[in-house]
Amino acid sequence: MEIKETTINQMKKSHFDVTDTDNHEVDLTKLAEQPQDAKLELRAKGQIVQDNLTPKQISIAVNDLFAA
C-alpha cells in the first residue's frame, strides 16, 4: 500500500485529495497507518468522486490515476 511522492504531487496538481469521513485530509505518505477498515473519500476540487474506500482501495485508485 505505497504511494510514491511523485504520484502524490501529480494528484495535488490535478486538485484531488483524500479525506476521512470527518472531511479531514489524509496524509497519503502515512496511508498504511490508517485502520484497514477505515472509510475514505477521493475528492476532486472538494467534491466527492468516490467514497467508502478502504486505504488499500485508495492506494490502488491513486496509483492507477496518477502514477507516471
N, CA, C, O and CB atoms as a CASP TS submission, in Angstrom:
PFRMAT TS
TARGET T0000
AUTHOR 0000-0000-0000
METHOD Language model
MODEL 1
PARENT N/A
ATOM      1  N   MET     1       0.832  -1.181   0.000  1.00  0.00           N
ATOM      2  CA  MET     1       0.000   0.000   0.000  1.00  0.00           C
ATOM      3  C   MET     1       0.878   1.247   0.000  1.00  0.00           C
ATOM      4  O   MET     1       0.818   2.041   0.939  1.00  0.00           O
ATOM      5  CB  MET     1      -0.947  -0.003   1.208  1.00  0.00           C
ATOM      6  N   GLU     2       1.670   1.425  -1.008  1.00  0.00           N
ATOM      7  CA  GLU     2       2.576   2.567  -1.069  1.00  0.00           C
ATOM      8  C   GLU     2       2.184   3.481  -2.215  1.00  0.00           C
ATOM      9  O   GLU     2       1.839   3.029  -3.307  1.00  0.00           O
ATOM     10  CB  GLU     2       4.033   2.102  -1.228  1.00  0.00           C
ATOM     11  N   ILE     3       2.245   4.774  -1.943  1.00  0.00           N
ATOM     12  CA  ILE     3       2.029   5.774  -2.975  1.00  0.00           C
ATOM     13  C   ILE     3       3.281   6.641  -3.001  1.00  0.00           C
ATOM     14  O   ILE     3       3.661   7.220  -1.984  1.00  0.00           O
ATOM     15  CB  ILE     3       0.724   6.630  -2.708  1.00  0.00           C
ATOM     16  N   LYS     4       3.916   6.731  -4.154  1.00  0.00           N
ATOM     17  CA  LYS     4       5.158   7.490  -4.275  1.00  0.00           C
ATOM     18  C   LYS     4       4.886   8.989  -4.177  1.00  0.00           C
ATOM     19  O   LYS     4       3.804   9.469  -4.513  1.00  0.00           O
ATOM     20  CB  LYS     4       5.862   7.163  -5.601  1.00  0.00           C
ATOM     21  N   GLU     5       5.899   9.711  -3.707  1.00  0.00           N
ATOM     22  CA  GLU     5       5.791  11.171  -3.550  1.00  0.00           C
ATOM     23  C   GLU     5       5.461  11.850  -4.880  1.00  0.00           C
ATOM     24  O   GLU     5       4.678  12.800  -4.913  1.00  0.00           O
ATOM     25  CB  GLU     5       7.102  11.747  -2.980  1.00  0.00           C
ATOM     26  N   THR     6       6.051  11.371  -5.974  1.00  0.00           N
ATOM     27  CA  THR     6       5.767  11.973  -7.282  1.00  0.00           C
ATOM     28  C   THR     6       4.309  11.775  -7.676  1.00  0.00           C
ATOM     29  O   THR     6       3.708  12.645  -8.307  1.00  0.00           O
ATOM     30  CB  THR     6       6.684  11.376  -8.355  1.00  0.00           C
ATOM     31  N   THR     7       3.745  10.636  -7.307  1.00  0.00           N
ATOM     32  CA  THR     7       2.336  10.371  -7.588  1.00  0.00           C
ATOM     33  C   THR     7       1.450  11.298  -6.765  1.00  0.00           C
ATOM     34  O   THR     7       0.468  11.835  -7.277  1.00  0.00           O
ATOM     35  CB  THR     7       1.989   8.899  -7.294  1.00  0.00           C
ATOM     36  N   ILE     8       1.791  11.489  -5.498  1.00  0.00           N
ATOM     37  CA  ILE     8       1.029  12.394  -4.629  1.00  0.00           C
ATOM     38  C   ILE     8       1.088  13.818  -5.183  1.00  0.00           C
ATOM     39  O   ILE     8       0.073  14.513  -5.207  1.00  0.00           O
ATOM     40  CB  ILE     8       1.578  12.354  -3.172  1.00  0.00           C
ATOM     41  N   ASN     9       2.263  14.253  -5.627  1.00  0.00           N
ATOM     42  CA  ASN     9       2.400  15.596  -6.193  1.00  0.00           C
ATOM     43  C   ASN     9       1.562  15.758  -7.454  1.00  0.00           C
ATOM     44  O   ASN     9       0.940  16.800  -7.657  1.00  0.00           O
ATOM     45  CB  ASN     9       3.865  15.894  -6.501  1.00  0.00           C
ATOM     46  N   GLN    10       1.543  14.736  -8.299  1.00  0.00           N
ATOM     47  CA  GLN    10       0.727  14.782  -9.518  1.00  0.00           C
ATOM     48  C   GLN    10      -0.754  14.858  -9.162  1.00  0.00           C
ATOM     49  O   GLN    10      -1.515  15.576  -9.810  1.00  0.00           O
ATOM     50  CB  GLN    10       1.002  13.547 -10.407  1.00  0.00           C
ATOM     51  N   MET    11      -1.158  14.127  -8.148  1.00  0.00           N
ATOM     52  CA  MET    11      -2.546  14.148  -7.696  1.00  0.00           C
ATOM     53  C   MET    11      -2.925  15.551  -7.221  1.00  0.00           C
ATOM     54  O   MET    11      -3.995  16.056  -7.560  1.00  0.00           O
ATOM     55  CB  MET    11      -2.765  13.117  -6.567  1.00  0.00           C
ATOM     56  N   LYS    12      -2.044  16.179  -6.435  1.00  0.00           N
ATOM     57  CA  LYS    12      -2.302  17.530  -5.916  1.00  0.00           C
ATOM     58  C   LYS    12      -2.404  18.545  -7.055  1.00  0.00           C
ATOM     59  O   LYS    12      -3.248  19.439  -7.011  1.00  0.00           O
ATOM     60  CB  LYS    12      -1.190  17.950  -4.934  1.00  0.00           C
ATOM     61  N   LYS    13      -1.546  18.412  -8.078  1.00  0.00           N
ATOM     62  CA  LYS    13      -1.605  19.316  -9.233  1.00  0.00           C
ATOM     63  C   LYS    13      -2.949  19.211  -9.941  1.00  0.00           C
ATOM     64  O   LYS    13      -3.414  20.174 -10.550  1.00  0.00           O
ATOM     65  CB  LYS    13      -0.467  19.008 -10.217  1.00  0.00           C
ATOM     66  N   SER    14      -3.565  18.049  -9.862  1.00  0.00           N
ATOM     67  CA  SER    14      -4.861  17.812 -10.501  1.00  0.00           C
ATOM     68  C   SER    14      -6.026  18.158  -9.581  1.00  0.00           C
ATOM     69  O   SER    14      -7.183  17.896  -9.907  1.00  0.00           O
ATOM     70  CB  SER    14      -4.970  16.361 -10.940  1.00  0.00           C
ATOM     71  N   HIS    15      -5.712  18.751  -8.424  1.00  0.00           N
ATOM     72  CA  HIS    15      -6.718  19.199  -7.452  1.00  0.00           C
ATOM     73  C   HIS    15      -7.530  18.052  -6.856  1.00  0.00           C
ATOM     74  O   HIS    15      -8.721  18.201  -6.584  1.00  0.00           O
ATOM     75  CB  HIS    15      -7.657  20.185  -8.107  1.00  0.00           C
ATOM     76  N   PHE    16      -6.882  16.915  -6.656  1.00  0.00           N
ATOM     77  CA  PHE    16      -7.501  15.783  -5.977  1.00  0.00           C
ATOM     78  C   PHE    16      -6.933  15.685  -4.573  1.00  0.00           C
ATOM     79  O   PHE    16      -5.796  16.088  -4.327  1.00  0.00           O
ATOM     80  CB  PHE    16      -7.273  14.462  -6.761  1.00  0.00           C
ATOM     81  N   ASP    17      -7.722  15.150  -3.651  1.00  0.00           N
ATOM     82  CA  ASP    17      -7.224  14.832  -2.320  1.00  0.00           C
ATOM     83  C   ASP    17      -8.029  13.676  -1.754  1.00  0.00           C
ATOM     84  O   ASP    17      -9.019  13.239  -2.340  1.00  0.00           O
ATOM     85  CB  ASP    17      -7.298  16.066  -1.385  1.00  0.00           C
ATOM     86  N   VAL    18      -7.587  13.192  -0.610  1.00  0.00           N
ATOM     87  CA  VAL    18      -8.260  12.094   0.078  1.00  0.00           C
ATOM     88  C   VAL    18      -8.613  12.590   1.472  1.00  0.00           C
ATOM     89  O   VAL    18      -7.782  13.175   2.167  1.00  0.00           O
ATOM     90  CB  VAL    18      -7.360  10.797   0.136  1.00  0.00           C
ATOM     91  N   THR    19      -9.863  12.347   1.873  1.00  0.00           N
ATOM     92  CA  THR    19     -10.313  12.773   3.195  1.00  0.00           C
ATOM     93  C   THR    19     -10.920  11.597   3.943  1.00  0.00           C
ATOM     94  O   THR    19     -11.302  10.585   3.356  1.00  0.00           O
ATOM     95  CB  THR    19     -11.333  13.923   3.083  1.00  0.00           C
ATOM     96  N   ASP    20     -10.994  11.766   5.270  1.00  0.00           N
ATOM     97  CA  ASP    20     -11.699  10.776   6.080  1.00  0.00           C
ATOM     98  C   ASP    20     -13.173  11.179   6.146  1.00  0.00           C
ATOM     99  O   ASP    20     -13.578  12.153   5.512  1.00  0.00           O
ATOM    100  CB  ASP    20     -11.074  10.664   7.520  1.00  0.00           C
ATOM    101  N   THR    21     -13.957  10.449   6.893  1.00  0.00           N
ATOM    102  CA  THR    21     -15.396  10.718   6.953  1.00  0.00           C
ATOM    103  C   THR    21     -15.731  12.017   7.669  1.00  0.00           C
ATOM    104  O   THR    21     -16.867  12.485   7.600  1.00  0.00           O
ATOM    105  CB  THR    21     -16.099   9.579   7.636  1.00  0.00           C
ATOM    106  N   ASP    22     -14.746  12.612   8.364  1.00  0.00           N
ATOM    107  CA  ASP    22     -14.946  13.908   9.020  1.00  0.00           C
ATOM    108  C   ASP    22     -14.412  15.057   8.164  1.00  0.00           C
ATOM    109  O   ASP    22     -14.253  16.174   8.656  1.00  0.00           O
ATOM    110  CB  ASP    22     -14.262  13.919  10.392  1.00  0.00           C
ATOM    111  N   ASN    23     -14.139  14.789   6.900  1.00  0.00           N
ATOM    112  CA  ASN    23     -13.635  15.773   5.936  1.00  0.00           C
ATOM    113  C   ASN    23     -12.245  16.307   6.265  1.00  0.00           C
ATOM    114  O   ASN    23     -11.898  17.413   5.851  1.00  0.00           O
ATOM    115  CB  ASN    23     -14.589  16.921   5.850  1.00  0.00           C
ATOM    116  N   HIS    24     -11.449  15.545   7.000  1.00  0.00           N
ATOM    117  CA  HIS    24     -10.060  15.913   7.275  1.00  0.00           C
ATOM    118  C   HIS    24      -9.172  15.249   6.227  1.00  0.00           C
ATOM    119  O   HIS    24      -9.325  14.064   5.931  1.00  0.00           O
ATOM    120  CB  HIS    24      -9.633  15.491   8.726  1.00  0.00           C
ATOM    121  N   GLU    25      -8.248  16.021   5.671  1.00  0.00           N
ATOM    122  CA  GLU    25      -7.360  15.481   4.651  1.00  0.00           C
ATOM    123  C   GLU    25      -6.461  14.392   5.236  1.00  0.00           C
ATOM    124  O   GLU    25      -5.935  14.535   6.340  1.00  0.00           O
ATOM    125  CB  GLU    25      -6.509  16.601   4.035  1.00  0.00           C
ATOM    126  N   VAL    26      -6.294  13.321   4.496  1.00  0.00           N
ATOM    127  CA  VAL    26      -5.469  12.186   4.907  1.00  0.00           C
ATOM    128  C   VAL    26      -4.078  12.348   4.294  1.00  0.00           C
ATOM    129  O   VAL    26      -3.947  12.614   3.099  1.00  0.00           O
ATOM    130  CB  VAL    26      -6.119  10.826   4.473  1.00  0.00           C
ATOM    131  N   ASP    27      -3.047  12.188   5.115  1.00  0.00           N
ATOM    132  CA  ASP    27      -1.663  12.228   4.651  1.00  0.00           C
ATOM    133  C   ASP    27      -1.370  10.899   3.957  1.00  0.00           C
ATOM    134  O   ASP    27      -1.254   9.862   4.611  1.00  0.00           O
ATOM    135  CB  ASP    27      -0.660  12.490   5.842  1.00  0.00           C
ATOM    136  N   LEU    28      -1.253  10.935   2.641  1.00  0.00           N
ATOM    137  CA  LEU    28      -1.070   9.695   1.884  1.00  0.00           C
ATOM    138  C   LEU    28       0.276   9.035   2.126  1.00  0.00           C
ATOM    139  O   LEU    28       0.440   7.850   1.834  1.00  0.00           O
ATOM    140  CB  LEU    28      -1.227   9.968   0.421  1.00  0.00           C
ATOM    141  N   THR    29       1.249   9.779   2.657  1.00  0.00           N
ATOM    142  CA  THR    29       2.529   9.154   2.993  1.00  0.00           C
ATOM    143  C   THR    29       2.388   8.268   4.222  1.00  0.00           C
ATOM    144  O   THR    29       3.264   7.452   4.507  1.00  0.00           O
ATOM    145  CB  THR    29       3.607  10.223   3.232  1.00  0.00           C
ATOM    146  N   LYS    30       1.286   8.426   4.952  1.00  0.00           N
ATOM    147  CA  LYS    30       1.023   7.624   6.148  1.00  0.00           C
ATOM    148  C   LYS    30      -0.239   6.778   5.985  1.00  0.00           C
ATOM    149  O   LYS    30      -0.877   6.410   6.972  1.00  0.00           O
ATOM    150  CB  LYS    30       0.890   8.531   7.376  1.00  0.00           C
ATOM    151  N   LEU    31      -0.592   6.474   4.749  1.00  0.00           N
ATOM    152  CA  LEU    31      -1.808   5.717   4.470  1.00  0.00           C
ATOM    153  C   LEU    31      -1.799   4.347   5.138  1.00  0.00           C
ATOM    154  O   LEU    31      -2.845   3.868   5.576  1.00  0.00           O
ATOM    155  CB  LEU    31      -1.985   5.554   2.974  1.00  0.00           C
ATOM    156  N   ALA    32      -0.643   3.716   5.223  1.00  0.00           N
ATOM    157  CA  ALA    32      -0.539   2.387   5.831  1.00  0.00           C
ATOM    158  C   ALA    32      -0.886   2.409   7.316  1.00  0.00           C
ATOM    159  O   ALA    32      -1.214   1.370   7.890  1.00  0.00           O
ATOM    160  CB  ALA    32       0.866   1.834   5.642  1.00  0.00           C
ATOM    161  N   GLU    33      -0.817   3.588   7.947  1.00  0.00           N
ATOM    162  CA  GLU    33      -1.146   3.711   9.366  1.00  0.00           C
ATOM    163  C   GLU    33      -2.650   3.801   9.619  1.00  0.00           C
ATOM    164  O   GLU    33      -3.093   3.704  10.763  1.00  0.00           O
ATOM    165  CB  GLU    33      -0.463   4.927   9.945  1.00  0.00           C
ATOM    166  N   GLN    34      -3.427   3.983   8.566  1.00  0.00           N
ATOM    167  CA  GLN    34      -4.881   4.046   8.706  1.00  0.00           C
ATOM    168  C   GLN    34      -5.415   2.648   9.025  1.00  0.00           C
ATOM    169  O   GLN    34      -4.866   1.657   8.543  1.00  0.00           O
ATOM    170  CB  GLN    34      -5.544   4.612   7.408  1.00  0.00           C
ATOM    171  N   PRO    35      -6.475   2.555   9.827  1.00  0.00           N
ATOM    172  CA  PRO    35      -7.088   1.241  10.065  1.00  0.00           C
ATOM    173  C   PRO    35      -7.532   0.619   8.739  1.00  0.00           C
ATOM    174  O   PRO    35      -8.007   1.321   7.847  1.00  0.00           O
ATOM    175  CB  PRO    35      -8.298   1.367  11.035  1.00  0.00           C
ATOM    176  N   GLN    36      -7.377  -0.683   8.618  1.00  0.00           N
ATOM    177  CA  GLN    36      -7.727  -1.371   7.374  1.00  0.00           C
ATOM    178  C   GLN    36      -9.192  -1.203   6.989  1.00  0.00           C
ATOM    179  O   GLN    36      -9.541  -1.270   5.810  1.00  0.00           O
ATOM    180  CB  GLN    36      -7.410  -2.838   7.498  1.00  0.00           C
ATOM    181  N   ASP    37     -10.057  -0.981   7.995  1.00  0.00           N
ATOM    182  CA  ASP    37     -11.483  -0.825   7.704  1.00  0.00           C
ATOM    183  C   ASP    37     -11.914   0.643   7.655  1.00  0.00           C
ATOM    184  O   ASP    37     -13.108   0.940   7.648  1.00  0.00           O
ATOM    185  CB  ASP    37     -12.305  -1.561   8.746  1.00  0.00           C
ATOM    186  N   ALA    38     -10.941   1.562   7.622  1.00  0.00           N
ATOM    187  CA  ALA    38     -11.260   2.992   7.533  1.00  0.00           C
ATOM    188  C   ALA    38     -12.011   3.259   6.232  1.00  0.00           C
ATOM    189  O   ALA    38     -11.749   2.623   5.211  1.00  0.00           O
ATOM    190  CB  ALA    38      -9.965   3.863   7.609  1.00  0.00           C
ATOM    191  N   LYS    39     -12.929   4.187   6.279  1.00  0.00           N
ATOM    192  CA  LYS    39     -13.678   4.587   5.088  1.00  0.00           C
ATOM    193  C   LYS    39     -13.190   5.969   4.673  1.00  0.00           C
ATOM    194  O   LYS    39     -13.342   6.941   5.414  1.00  0.00           O
ATOM    195  CB  LYS    39     -15.230   4.587   5.354  1.00  0.00           C
ATOM    196  N   LEU    40     -12.607   6.046   3.493  1.00  0.00           N
ATOM    197  CA  LEU    40     -12.007   7.275   2.999  1.00  0.00           C
ATOM    198  C   LEU    40     -12.714   7.731   1.729  1.00  0.00           C
ATOM    199  O   LEU    40     -13.419   6.960   1.078  1.00  0.00           O
ATOM    200  CB  LEU    40     -10.507   7.079   2.739  1.00  0.00           C
ATOM    201  N   GLU    41     -12.506   9.011   1.389  1.00  0.00           N
ATOM    202  CA  GLU    41     -13.151   9.595   0.219  1.00  0.00           C
ATOM    203  C   GLU    41     -12.101  10.179  -0.716  1.00  0.00           C
ATOM    204  O   GLU    41     -11.186  10.875  -0.276  1.00  0.00           O
ATOM    205  CB  GLU    41     -14.164  10.677   0.637  1.00  0.00           C
ATOM    206  N   LEU    42     -12.236   9.896  -1.995  1.00  0.00           N
ATOM    207  CA  LEU    42     -11.408  10.516  -3.019  1.00  0.00           C
ATOM    208  C   LEU    42     -12.185  11.718  -3.532  1.00  0.00           C
ATOM    209  O   LEU    42     -13.330  11.585  -3.962  1.00  0.00           O
ATOM    210  CB  LEU    42     -11.051   9.508  -4.183  1.00  0.00           C
ATOM    211  N   ARG    43     -11.560  12.902  -3.488  1.00  0.00           N
ATOM    212  CA  ARG    43     -12.246  14.138  -3.860  1.00  0.00           C
ATOM    213  C   ARG    43     -11.502  14.865  -4.980  1.00  0.00           C
ATOM    214  O   ARG    43     -10.276  14.808  -5.081  1.00  0.00           O
ATOM    215  CB  ARG    43     -12.388  15.057  -2.638  1.00  0.00           C
ATOM    216  N   ALA    44     -12.274  15.540  -5.808  1.00  0.00           N
ATOM    217  CA  ALA    44     -11.739  16.422  -6.845  1.00  0.00           C
ATOM    218  C   ALA    44     -12.292  17.811  -6.582  1.00  0.00           C
ATOM    219  O   ALA    44     -13.505  18.018  -6.613  1.00  0.00           O
ATOM    220  CB  ALA    44     -12.111  15.921  -8.292  1.00  0.00           C
ATOM    221  N   LYS    45     -11.410  18.758  -6.324  1.00  0.00           N
ATOM    222  CA  LYS    45     -11.802  20.138  -6.019  1.00  0.00           C
ATOM    223  C   LYS    45     -12.865  20.182  -4.934  1.00  0.00           C
ATOM    224  O   LYS    45     -13.813  20.963  -5.017  1.00  0.00           O
ATOM    225  CB  LYS    45     -12.315  20.838  -7.278  1.00  0.00           C
ATOM    226  N   GLY    46     -12.705  19.338  -3.912  1.00  0.00           N
ATOM    227  CA  GLY    46     -13.604  19.332  -2.765  1.00  0.00           C
ATOM    228  C   GLY    46     -14.866  18.507  -2.934  1.00  0.00           C
ATOM    229  O   GLY    46     -15.607  18.318  -1.970  1.00  0.00           O
ATOM    230  N   GLN    47     -15.126  18.017  -4.120  1.00  0.00           N
ATOM    231  CA  GLN    47     -16.324  17.229  -4.379  1.00  0.00           C
ATOM    232  C   GLN    47     -15.983  15.739  -4.348  1.00  0.00           C
ATOM    233  O   GLN    47     -14.968  15.315  -4.900  1.00  0.00           O
ATOM    234  CB  GLN    47     -16.951  17.616  -5.740  1.00  0.00           C
ATOM    235  N   ILE    48     -16.830  14.962  -3.705  1.00  0.00           N
ATOM    236  CA  ILE    48     -16.589  13.520  -3.606  1.00  0.00           C
ATOM    237  C   ILE    48     -16.694  12.876  -4.985  1.00  0.00           C
ATOM    238  O   ILE    48     -17.699  13.024  -5.681  1.00  0.00           O
ATOM    239  CB  ILE    48     -17.592  12.863  -2.626  1.00  0.00           C
ATOM    240  N   VAL    49     -15.646  12.163  -5.363  1.00  0.00           N
ATOM    241  CA  VAL    49     -15.633  11.391  -6.598  1.00  0.00           C
ATOM    242  C   VAL    49     -16.043   9.957  -6.283  1.00  0.00           C
ATOM    243  O   VAL    49     -16.842   9.347  -6.994  1.00  0.00           O
ATOM    244  CB  VAL    49     -14.230  11.435  -7.274  1.00  0.00           C
ATOM    245  N   GLN    50     -15.474   9.438  -5.201  1.00  0.00           N
ATOM    246  CA  GLN    50     -15.805   8.090  -4.758  1.00  0.00           C
ATOM    247  C   GLN    50     -15.629   8.044  -3.249  1.00  0.00           C
ATOM    248  O   GLN    50     -14.651   8.568  -2.715  1.00  0.00           O
ATOM    249  CB  GLN    50     -14.915   7.012  -5.469  1.00  0.00           C
ATOM    250  N   ASP    51     -16.585   7.411  -2.559  1.00  0.00           N
ATOM    251  CA  ASP    51     -16.494   7.347  -1.102  1.00  0.00           C
ATOM    252  C   ASP    51     -16.546   5.907  -0.620  1.00  0.00           C
ATOM    253  O   ASP    51     -16.721   4.974  -1.405  1.00  0.00           O
ATOM    254  CB  ASP    51     -17.619   8.159  -0.458  1.00  0.00           C
ATOM    255  N   ASN    52     -16.392   5.749   0.680  1.00  0.00           N
ATOM    256  CA  ASN    52     -16.394   4.437   1.334  1.00  0.00           C
ATOM    257  C   ASN    52     -15.300   3.508   0.811  1.00  0.00           C
ATOM    258  O   ASN    52     -15.514   2.306   0.658  1.00  0.00           O
ATOM    259  CB  ASN    52     -17.740   3.777   1.150  1.00  0.00           C
ATOM    260  N   LEU    53     -14.122   4.081   0.540  1.00  0.00           N
ATOM    261  CA  LEU    53     -12.987   3.290   0.082  1.00  0.00           C
ATOM    262  C   LEU    53     -12.078   2.952   1.253  1.00  0.00           C
ATOM    263  O   LEU    53     -11.874   3.773   2.148  1.00  0.00           O
ATOM    264  CB  LEU    53     -12.205   4.041  -1.007  1.00  0.00           C
ATOM    265  N   THR    54     -11.537   1.750   1.245  1.00  0.00           N
ATOM    266  CA  THR    54     -10.551   1.360   2.255  1.00  0.00           C
ATOM    267  C   THR    54      -9.198   1.966   1.867  1.00  0.00           C
ATOM    268  O   THR    54      -9.024   2.393   0.725  1.00  0.00           O
ATOM    269  CB  THR    54     -10.455  -0.208   2.383  1.00  0.00           C
ATOM    270  N   PRO    55      -8.246   2.008   2.791  1.00  0.00           N
ATOM    271  CA  PRO    55      -6.913   2.507   2.432  1.00  0.00           C
ATOM    272  C   PRO    55      -6.300   1.762   1.238  1.00  0.00           C
ATOM    273  O   PRO    55      -5.648   2.380   0.396  1.00  0.00           O
ATOM    274  CB  PRO    55      -5.985   2.393   3.630  1.00  0.00           C
ATOM    275  N   LYS    56      -6.501   0.462   1.162  1.00  0.00           N
ATOM    276  CA  LYS    56      -5.962  -0.310   0.034  1.00  0.00           C
ATOM    277  C   LYS    56      -6.608   0.131  -1.279  1.00  0.00           C
ATOM    278  O   LYS    56      -5.920   0.277  -2.289  1.00  0.00           O
ATOM    279  CB  LYS    56      -6.186  -1.825   0.256  1.00  0.00           C
ATOM    280  N   GLN    57      -7.919   0.343  -1.272  1.00  0.00           N
ATOM    281  CA  GLN    57      -8.614   0.789  -2.476  1.00  0.00           C
ATOM    282  C   GLN    57      -8.165   2.194  -2.888  1.00  0.00           C
ATOM    283  O   GLN    57      -8.045   2.487  -4.078  1.00  0.00           O
ATOM    284  CB  GLN    57     -10.131   0.764  -2.251  1.00  0.00           C
ATOM    285  N   ILE    58      -7.917   3.062  -1.897  1.00  0.00           N
ATOM    286  CA  ILE    58      -7.411   4.411  -2.188  1.00  0.00           C
ATOM    287  C   ILE    58      -6.044   4.307  -2.853  1.00  0.00           C
ATOM    288  O   ILE    58      -5.782   4.982  -3.848  1.00  0.00           O
ATOM    289  CB  ILE    58      -7.323   5.269  -0.890  1.00  0.00           C
ATOM    290  N   SER    59      -5.178   3.468  -2.309  1.00  0.00           N
ATOM    291  CA  SER    59      -3.840   3.287  -2.860  1.00  0.00           C
ATOM    292  C   SER    59      -3.909   2.835  -4.317  1.00  0.00           C
ATOM    293  O   SER    59      -3.199   3.368  -5.170  1.00  0.00           O
ATOM    294  CB  SER    59      -3.052   2.271  -2.025  1.00  0.00           C
ATOM    295  N   ILE    60      -4.747   1.871  -4.594  1.00  0.00           N
ATOM    296  CA  ILE    60      -4.902   1.361  -5.958  1.00  0.00           C
ATOM    297  C   ILE    60      -5.439   2.456  -6.878  1.00  0.00           C
ATOM    298  O   ILE    60      -4.913   2.659  -7.972  1.00  0.00           O
ATOM    299  CB  ILE    60      -5.842   0.136  -5.978  1.00  0.00           C
ATOM    300  N   ALA    61      -6.478   3.158  -6.444  1.00  0.00           N
ATOM    301  CA  ALA    61      -7.089   4.203  -7.269  1.00  0.00           C
ATOM    302  C   ALA    61      -6.111   5.329  -7.570  1.00  0.00           C
ATOM    303  O   ALA    61      -5.989   5.756  -8.718  1.00  0.00           O
ATOM    304  CB  ALA    61      -8.324   4.765  -6.579  1.00  0.00           C
ATOM    305  N   VAL    62      -5.416   5.811  -6.549  1.00  0.00           N
ATOM    306  CA  VAL    62      -4.472   6.919  -6.738  1.00  0.00           C
ATOM    307  C   VAL    62      -3.329   6.488  -7.649  1.00  0.00           C
ATOM    308  O   VAL    62      -2.943   7.234  -8.548  1.00  0.00           O
ATOM    309  CB  VAL    62      -3.918   7.407  -5.379  1.00  0.00           C
ATOM    310  N   ASN    63      -2.789   5.308  -7.431  1.00  0.00           N
ATOM    311  CA  ASN    63      -1.703   4.831  -8.291  1.00  0.00           C
ATOM    312  C   ASN    63      -2.177   4.627  -9.725  1.00  0.00           C
ATOM    313  O   ASN    63      -1.447   4.954 -10.661  1.00  0.00           O
ATOM    314  CB  ASN    63      -1.127   3.525  -7.744  1.00  0.00           C
ATOM    315  N   ASP    64      -3.377   4.097  -9.917  1.00  0.00           N
ATOM    316  CA  ASP    64      -3.909   3.899 -11.266  1.00  0.00           C
ATOM    317  C   ASP    64      -4.132   5.226 -11.988  1.00  0.00           C
ATOM    318  O   ASP    64      -3.868   5.339 -13.185  1.00  0.00           O
ATOM    319  CB  ASP    64      -5.217   3.116 -11.205  1.00  0.00           C
ATOM    320  N   LEU    65      -4.616   6.223 -11.263  1.00  0.00           N
ATOM    321  CA  LEU    65      -4.947   7.502 -11.887  1.00  0.00           C
ATOM    322  C   LEU    65      -3.748   8.418 -12.106  1.00  0.00           C
ATOM    323  O   LEU    65      -3.685   9.124 -13.112  1.00  0.00           O
ATOM    324  CB  LEU    65      -5.954   8.212 -11.052  1.00  0.00           C
ATOM    325  N   PHE    66      -2.793   8.412 -11.173  1.00  0.00           N
ATOM    326  CA  PHE    66      -1.781   9.462 -11.185  1.00  0.00           C
ATOM    327  C   PHE    66      -0.329   9.005 -11.308  1.00  0.00           C
ATOM    328  O   PHE    66       0.552   9.849 -11.471  1.00  0.00           O
ATOM    329  CB  PHE    66      -1.913  10.243  -9.967  1.00  0.00           C
ATOM    330  N   ALA    67      -0.050   7.723 -11.238  1.00  0.00           N
ATOM    331  CA  ALA    67       1.344   7.262 -11.351  1.00  0.00           C
ATOM    332  C   ALA    67       1.849   7.503 -12.770  1.00  0.00           C
ATOM    333  O   ALA    67       1.152   7.236 -13.748  1.00  0.00           O
ATOM    334  CB  ALA    67       1.464   5.751 -10.981  1.00  0.00           C
ATOM    335  N   ALA    68       3.057   8.006 -12.860  1.00  0.00           N
ATOM    336  CA  ALA    68       3.625   8.318 -14.183  1.00  0.00           C
ATOM    337  C   ALA    68       4.224   7.089 -14.820  1.00  0.00           C
ATOM    338  O   ALA    68       4.746   7.163 -15.933  1.00  0.00           O
ATOM    339  CB  ALA    68       4.687   9.409 -14.074  1.00  0.00           C
TER
END
